[in-house]
């Protein structure tokens, strides 16, 4: 399975579980979806790591996208506030994850080049 599709599934499962947790405050029946969502999200994230995505990259993307989606959907579904400062914070988190991803790619390229030089 495609590692990025699986990471997307892990993110959506985690966001579903988190929004269900909010719903469970008023309706405890939602706790079943909370448990199933978090267990499934961590299982999917485990498979993403097995497929070779670095833990910093996978977790960073998972967390940043999860925070953004949860905040936006909680505003739509539950009427939670989403201020400009909050949006800026979400943007900074996403920017930080992009820095981690770019740094990871550069480190991988450097390591690959070093390994190829050693075999030449």
C-alpha positions in Angstrom: 0.0 0.0 0.0 1.2 3.5 -0.7 2.8 5.0 2.4 1.3 8.4 1.9 -2.2 7.1 1.4 -1.7 5.1 4.6 -0.5 8.2 6.5 -3.6 10.1 5.2 -5.7 7.3 6.6 -3.9 7.5 10.0 -4.5 11.2 10.1 -8.2 10.9 9.2 -8.7 8.2 11.9 -7.0 10.3 14.5 -9.1 13.4 13.6 -12.3 11.3 13.7 -11.3 9.9 17.1 -10.5 13.4 18.5 -13.8 14.9 17.2 -15.6 11.9 18.6 -14.0 12.6 22.0 -15.5 16.1 21.8 -18.9 14.6 21.0 -18.6 12.0 23.8 -18.6 14.9 26.4 -22.3 15.1 25.9 -23.1 11.6 24.5 -20.9 8.9 26.0 -21.8 6.4 23.3 -19.2 8.1 21.2 -16.4 6.6 23.3 -16.5 3.4 21.2 -15.5 5.4 18.1 -12.9 7.3 20.2 -11.2 4.0 21.1 -11.5 2.4 17.7 -10.2 5.5 16.0 -7.1 6.0 18.1 -6.2 2.3 18.0 -6.7 2.2 14.2 -4.7 5.5 13.8 -1.7 4.2 15.7 -1.9 0.9 13.8 -1.8 2.7 10.5 1.0 5.0 11.7 3.0 1.9 12.7 2.6 0.5 9.1 3.7 3.9 7.7 6.9 3.6 9.8 7.4 0.0 8.6 7.2 1.3 5.0 10.2 3.4 5.6 8.9 6.9 6.5 11.1 8.4 9.2 9.3 8.8 12.5 10.0 12.6 12.7 8.5 13.1 9.3 5.5 10.8 9.7 4.6 12.0 13.2 5.2 15.7 12.2 2.9 15.5 9.2 0.4 13.4 11.2 0.4 15.9 14.1 0.3 19.1 12.0 -2.4 18.0 9.6 -4.3 16.5 12.5 -4.2 19.8 14.4 -5.3 21.8 11.4 -8.1 19.5 10.4 -9.4 19.1 14.0 -9.4 22.9 14.6 -11.3 23.6 11.3 -13.8 20.7 11.7 -14.4 21.5 15.4 -15.3 25.0 14.3 -17.7 23.7 11.7 -19.2 20.9 13.7 -19.2 22.2 17.3 -18.9 26.0 16.8 -15.5 26.1 18.5 -13.6 29.3 18.0 -10.9 29.7 15.3 -9.2 33.0 15.6 -6.6 34.6 13.5 -4.0 33.9 16.1 -5.0 30.3 16.2 -4.8 30.1 12.4 -1.3 31.7 12.5 -0.3 29.0 15.1 -1.6 26.2 12.8 0.4 27.8 9.9 3.5 27.9 12.0 3.1 24.2 13.0 2.7 23.3 9.3 5.7 25.4 8.4 7.8 23.6 11.0 6.8 20.2 9.6 7.8 21.3 6.1 11.2 22.3 7.5 11.5 18.8 9.1 10.5 17.2 5.8 12.9 19.3 3.7 15.7 18.6 6.2 15.0 14.9 6.1 15.1 14.8 2.3 18.5 16.7 2.3 19.9 14.3 4.9 18.8 11.3 3.0 20.3 12.6 -0.2 23.6 13.3 1.5 23.6 9.9 3.1 22.9 8.2 -0.3 25.6 10.2 -2.0 28.1 9.3 0.8 27.2 5.6 0.5 27.6 5.7 -3.3 31.0 7.3 -3.0 32.1 4.6 -0.6 31.2 1.9 -3.2 32.9 3.6 -6.1 
